[in-house]
Amino acid sequence: MTGNDFIESLKIVSLDYSGAIPKRELFALAKVFQDIPVPEVIKLLQNKKSDYRLGAISILDWKARNRKTSEKEKLEIYNAYIDNHKWIDNWGMVDRAAPYVVGGYLFDKNRKPLYDLATSANPMERRTAIVSTYYFIRKNDIEDTFKIAEILVNDEDEYVQKAVGSWIREAGKKNEDKLKNFLNKYAAKMPRITLRYAIEKFDKVTKAYYLNLKKNS
């Protein structure tokens, strides 16, 4: 299978729809094509058409999730994502693959690459830094989520702000006290949208408390 085979199959799928191809169809086709060699996936990822790029990132995600994927292959998949990040240019692509492609690979390794991404000038690279930690959260490892959130807590990009709020909220499900300690320190200074995402699951009284910290700052 090749990248061109994926494109031709996607064209056939598109005949069933008058508008955009539903994401579920694209993700399902990517699963079928997950055995495409990584160099072929990179060609797809570098295509100007957004559906092909999302297809490529979905293929990388399926590859990373596959238990039969070797450590050598996981490195190749990880490098394909990192080395071609300029093509991963929207939050949907980041969220689709970062947890398993990046977070899954780095889970038992040095996590410095995430901190490098967190200081990038590219907002989608910064979003990758925090979103990748979702894999760690699933493994009850939340330290890096909060450390990276500290770096990004005053980020000016809306999509980074939303990601920080969302992922510290998810980490807070594992340890609510740690989330509250983070908010006690930063709620008054962080962007309102970050705060709202972070406190989404709290009761009304707790939400009001943190919103008031922001209001009175």
Helices and strands as residue ranges (DSSP letters): H 3-14, H 23-32, H 38-45, H 50-65, H 71-83, G 85-87, H 91-97, I 98-103, H 104-106, H 112-118, H 123-131, H 134-138, H 143-152, H 158-172, H 176-186, H 192-198, H 204-215
